[in-house]
């Protein structure tokens, strides 16, 4: 494979912070080591249950095309199931957290993402070597890749064009989140060399991945639209409408979970200097750019994959979300002892803080010269 050489951002290498994280890691490892049960078996059970929920909803709708509200309801459940599959399975499989002894099985699980419309290969690259490597860093984190429609980062050039009104129309734009991901973003990351993924991906994308990209996208449209309309004979207006509702409901559900853990007005958006140096050490960076959501319960753990414990995931991604309760407890106590910037908010408070960020970025003149905050 031809290697593409790019300079990468460098974290501030503070010896004290290295020792700081070492102490935290030792505490977390000790806490987890006393948990005797294999909690990841719950996730392995979901490897079977969640696909059954998704495709069970699909076939239930398929054989009830004469009942419009049932057909639409099944599509809504598919949209919700798509997000649950991502949170509980795809996200963990990308970190090899489901099958510890046979990591190849995690790759098999990743193919579920291809079946439900996304591309597992480019997602894994985006998530591991971009988002986890440089969370919330402008020009390096694919999760917040700057677009002409939205201004997420508070620094840089002032908002221009429709960005000046983003806090008004974002309510209409965000429901298109999955449309963009499934049918625009995946293709752009494969073919647009100006995208962030081209800077952080160290190897050329294998040819087979291009084949898989088109094969699975076509297969997705085949079973979502072609089969119900041309094989089963369901009215095309109902099929298309239900599919659009499926994507819209999935988008809204996904953003309720994904938005409130990074892009808030109270979180930092560090930038690199002219030498690609970042202002914080790696461990402090994670605390500065990430927050948790309060109000954890059995629903957030068993249904949402403990996504509310996001600081724990960024600091210790090799542990599955099944251990996030104990890890977060150690992080919370450690942060208080060491005066680290640990933050947690109720979900609607966090969503409002995200809205405040969008509004401030739309209406302020920005800080073109900012390089460290």
Secondary structure, 3 states (H helix, E strand, C coil): CCECCCCCCECCCCHHHHHHHHHHHHHHHHHHHCCCCCCHHHHHHHHHHHHHHHHHHHHHHHCCCCCHHHHHHHHHHHHHHHHHHHHHHHHHHHCCCCCCCCCHHHHHHHHHHHHCCCCHHHHHHHHHHHHCCCCCCCCCCHHHCCCCCCCCCCECCCCCHHHHHHHHHHHHHHHHHHHHHHHHHHHHHHHCCCCHHHHHCCECCCHHHHHHHHHHHHHHHHHHHHHHHHHHCCCHHHHHHHHHHHHHHHHHHHHHHHHHHCCCCCCCCCCCCCCCECCCCHHHHHHHHCCEECCCCHHHHHCCCCCCCHHHHHHCCCCCHHHHHHHHHHHHHHHHHHCCCCCEECHHHHHHHHHHHHHHHHHCCCECCCCCC
